[in-house]
Amino acid sequence: MTAEDLSVPAAELMIVGHYDKAAGYATRRAGGSPSWLLLWTEAGAGLVEQGGVSCEVRAGDLVVLGSGVAQHYRVRAGAGRWRFWWVHFQPRPSWAAWLGPYARGDGCHLVAGVPAAVHARIDLAFERALRDARWVPPGHPRPQPASGAEAAEGPGTRAMPEPEQRLGAGPGVGPGVGEARVPAVVVAGPARELVLGAVEEVLVLATASARQDGSDDGDQRVRRAAAIIAAEPGAPHSVASLARAVALSPSRFAHLFAEETGQTPMQAVRQARVRHAASLLEVTDMDVGQVAAASGFVSPFHFSRAFRKEYGLPPRDYRARIRPATG
C-alpha cells in the first residue's frame, strides 16, 4: 500500500475537519476518492483541481467535488494561507438539484461568492457538525479507546486522508478556545444523520443565496423581494418596505417587479397570503378569523373576498371540500 492509498478515505466514512494551512500545503489523489468532498473557504485562498477543471477559491466560496475523479487542492500560489472547513461524505439524492446549476464539469461544483450575510450561519453549521460527529445519545456509554497504536491514533484514523491526519501549525483554532480542531470520523448511527443535516444546511444556504453565473432567472433584486414575500406572507409588506429591502426607490422597484413578474408587488403579496391561508385551512384546525390574521389580512371579510377571487369559493367551503367530515 502506498502513501497515496492512505490518503483516500473509505467510501462509507464521513469525516469533518477544519484547517488553517500555510503555503506549501497540498493534497493530491490521482485516482480520486470514493467519497465526495466539500470545501468551504473562510479566509485566504486555495486552488482546487478536479479532472480537467480548475478553480481558485476565496472567502465565501464553496466547492463540492464528486467521487472517482482525480483531484488536487492546495494553497494558491502567492497566498500566505488557506483556512477552510472540509467534509468527506456521501450525498443525499435530493442534493443533486441544488448543486446542478453550479456544476463546472468532471464532478466539480463551485458555489462562488456566497453573500457575507450568511457566512456566520454557515460557519456555525460546520461547528455543529464537528460537535455532532462525536454525539452519543444520553444514557449510552461512550466507546472505549482501543489498546495500543489504535488507541493512540483514535478510531477510524487509519482510513482518514493522510494529509488530514496531521493538524497544521497555523492557528486553526475555534473561537476563544485556543485548541486546534481535531478532525472527527463518523461511521454510522444518529451522529451521521446529524452531521448530514448540518452539511445539508450549508448546501441550502450557499446555493440559495449565491448568484449563479449566467443566470437567466431575472433581476436579482426582484428575486430577493419575491423570496421575502414567500418567506413571511403575513408580514406587513408594502411597496415601500420591499423597495427598501432591495435598495431601490418605490417607483423603480414597482416598475421592475411588474416588468419581471407580470404583476404588481401587492398583487404578489395578496396571492402569497391567500396561498398561505389555503395551506393553513388544509392542515390546521384554526378558525377562519385566525387563518386570516396569521396570513396578514386585516379582517375576515377582506380575507374571504380575496380567497374567493383566487379559489372560486369561500374559505369554509374550501376547507370542507379539502377535508370532508369523517365518521
C-alpha positions, 0 to 999 in steps of 0.5 A: 500500500502506498502513501497515496492509498492512505490518503483516500478515505473509505467510501462509507466514512464521513469525516469533518475537519477544519484547517488553517494551512500555510503555503506549501500545503497540498493534497493530491489523489490521482485516482480520486476518492470514493467519497465526495468532498466539500470545501468551504473557504473562510479566509485566504485562498486555495486552488482546487483541481478536479479532472480537467477543471480548475478553480481558485477559491476565496472567502465565501466560496464553496466547492463540492467535488464528486467521487472517482475523479482525480483531484488536487487542492492546495494553497494558491500560489502567492497566498500566505494561507488557506483556512477552510472547513472540509467534509468527506461524505456521501450525498443525499439524492435530493442534493443533486438539484441544488448543486446542478446549476453550479456544476463546472464539469468532471464532478466539480461544483463551485458555489462562488461568492456566497453573500457575507450575510450568511457566512456566520450561519454557515460557519456555525453549521460546520461547528455543529457538525464537528460537535455532532460527529462525536454525539452519543445519545444520553444514557449510552456509554461512550466507546472505549479507546482501543489498546495500543497504536489504535488507541493512540491514533483514535478510531477510524484514523487509519482510513482518514486522508493522510494529509488530514491526519496531521493538524497544521501549525497555523492557528486553526483554532475555534473561537476563544478556545485556543485548541486546534480542531481535531478532525472527527470520523463518523461511521454510522448511527444518529451522529451521521444523520446529524452531521448530514443535516448540518452539511445539508444546511450549508448546501441550502444556504450557499446555493440559495443565496449565491448568484449563479453565473449566467443566470437567466432567472431575472433581476436579482433584486426582484428575486430577493423581494419575491423570496421575502414575500414567500418567506413571511406572507403575513408580514406587513409588506408594502411597496415601500418596505420591499423597495427598501429591502432591495435598495431601490426607490418605490417607483423603480422597484414597482416598475421592475417587479411588474416588468419581471413578474407580470404583476404588481408587488401587492398583487404578489403579496395578496396571492402569497397570503391567500396561498398561505391561508389555503395551506393553513385551512388544509392542515390546521384546525384554526378558525377562519378569523385566525387563518386570516390574521396569521396570513396578514389580512386585516379582517375576515371579510377582506380575507374571504373576498380575496380567497374567493377571487383566487379559489372560486369559493369561500374559505369554509367551503374550501376547507370542507371540500379539502377535508370532508367530515369523517365518521 
